[in-house]
């Protein structure tokens, strides 16, 4: 089927949950998009261009360097990387989604095709009129920042303290991949706008009462973090290995869950960030624990002691 706004193939429609093959295809799409972004940054660096994760590199046009591609293999590789990324994250105008062209905030203007259902720190959320799918518009804060991710520093009462801060495009795409990998609601990344707005499409679920305790309903596969190791400024901080890389995952409160058509609870949003690997934040006890929980998610903080005694 085709998405009503972009005309692209889609696996999401209203409240219908994709089957196992559909979820696997979505996961593959997310992984290939992240790999394409990494190759794009590497190719830009080979051409002595600034290879950051900001809006400029995410919005490169498919013919951006076509006139330079004949000048050498690095430029040819750069052009190929741009086109590969554009296939996985096409550019669409906000007007394609029914928003008026305005100097103000287009998401506050009436839209006959999308009904606004929420807006948070990172994104504005809308429900498609008639079809019922959820569309999220992640608005960039500046030329580089979009979404939220965790930053780490040394703690006073714990080894580390994690605080949510402005994120970047790669972090946002990783967050959406994590949602799906943790069994969360099926989500597609369908477009980026010329303003750098990332557009995601999500299956609609039934919202939960605010304030519900989610501690007993967190996604499977998350590892509890010993309290002596970390304090975070978001609910229910947990550890998850994404392609073998440890990530802090949190902000798992009731507003970030819905109940799907199958009756299961599914996460729709979270805050995440790769566990720090820089030397000044390295701790030998944490490093040893990470190695053990990679093999055994139930391993305690110390081999001899259960975590509830630490």
Secondary structure, 3 states (H helix, E strand, C coil): CECCCCCCECCCECCECCCHHHHHHHHHHHHHHHHHHHHHHHHHHHCCCCCCCCHHHHCCCCCCCHHHHHHCHHHHHHHHHHHHHHHHCCECCHHHHCCCCCCCCHHHCCCCCEEEEEECCCEEEEEECCCCCEEEEECCCCCCCCCEEEEEEECCCCCEEEEEEECCHHHHHHHHHHHHHCCCCCEEEEEECCCCCEEEEECCCEECCCCCCCCCCCCCCCEECCCCCEEECCCCCEEEEECCEEEEEECCCHHHEEECCCCCEEECCCEEEECCCCHHHCCHHHHHHHHHHHHCCCCCCECCECHHHC
